[in-house]
Amino acid sequence: MSIRLPAALGAVLAAVLLLATPLSAHDYKIGDLKIDHPWTRATPGGAKVAGGFMTITNTGSQPDRLIGGSAVAAGIFEVHEMKMEGNVMRMRALDKGLEIKPGQTVELKPGGFHVMFMDLKTPLKEGESIKGTLIFEKAGTIEVEYKVEARGSSGGHGGHNH
């Protein structure tokens, strides 16, 4: 059985599907936010935590905030910051999330802002992808996939294959 759609309706449906899909394999857009290359590192067996990284750009005129999310491989997802306080590197959850100001690009990377995957259900293996979501205060929720890179990876577009 096949369904025939008028050409105009078919074109509208195709346009809607294009807008709802990733820009490329690792780039996503929701509202005024562009999320570039979500990734994580492979973990050894028995590890219970991992970090998630990406770049988020706000192309709009209003601030937004990354306030949460999920990852199928983790029981808990938190938005974190690492920074030096004196001679000590401190990590803390950002209770109010991470603000992305209008026109700003924020890089979530090892040693800085990142998301934490805690209570891992299984080790993360290089070459796999982990499904998850990101929740923004204004833009809403978007599904993403985190590319699992090598344990020592520093990410970025040079650190993975498209």
Secondary structure by P-SEA (a helix, b strand, c coil): ccccccaaaaaaaaaaaaaaccccccbbbcccbbbcccbbbbbccccccbbbbbbbbbcccbbbbbcccccccccbbbbbbbbbcccbbbbbbccccccccccbbbbbccccbbbbbccccccccccbbbbbbbbbccccbbbbbbbbcccccccccccccc
